């Protein structure tokens, strides 16, 4: 059976050039990057060159790149690290539909450390109003954390507008999870204090990510250890994974416009084909083209299983919460019943023929189950 992968928001196929480079490094380099003998120093120098290249690509300073295991760790480090470093300011502003790594970090601060969290709801377009951020800023607000692109409904937030508001509020920092936007839309990190992303969302390796932390931001380390990552993240460096992240990011950014153009064409084609099914609707049609959330008259669990049997891989919610009975906060925020919604996400390697097959399968499944 032919397999069709429409779950690229969850993870992406590893770029062949990145994978080949990683395999070559595995064969040749195995020493600890902090070792003082020649082979260790060589790996350390390669690691720092990668850090330098990533910083150049993101237009930040080399010392502002902190390697992590992924965006989840980067988000936790940014939010809890900053909050616990500033215990006298216990108010944080975020959105109700952040990724679980942000949401659960905030809940921990709220429940276990006495922080007050203001959770902003999106407007009818699925976006967080920058005016709502302004209205809720207080003298004791230490952080505003708003994601660039929502991973459930694809809404794109006005990060540039929000950062301008936060910048005018001394003593408050701005963090954004750019995971779903990086490599798809333009990302400007100027005047953003901290940003997080994962490599595996841009055709890189799992277990690889970055926290961009500007030099003026002080945070408390969550993983204590040695001098690695400027003392912020202890433990032996996963050097080879971090080294190939520079190539992963370069390829993603160099091909961003052309790849997104292809994806946008697929998204438009999907919308036209979906019009053939009156029982199905798109839940948000003004977001990023890589992701489309639709509702059908079939229970999402039933439809996912039917599509899986037909060789089509999609999801009903963020993979990080797929095995838990967690409420889909993004869908609830835009008044969509999550029990009948599925998430489809495209990549430049997908084709119109795959969309055609999906549409025909969906037609048959509706006839069968409704």
Helices and strands as residue ranges (DSSP letters): E 4-5, H 16-28, H 38-58, G 62-64, E 65-68, H 71-85, E 91-95, H 100-113, E 116-120, H 130-136, E 141-145, H 159-167, E 173-177, E 194-198, G 199-201, E 209-213, G 228-231, H 239-254, H 256-274, E 281-282, E 291-295, H 300-309, E 312-313, G 319-321, H 329-333, G 338-340, E 341-345, H 352-369
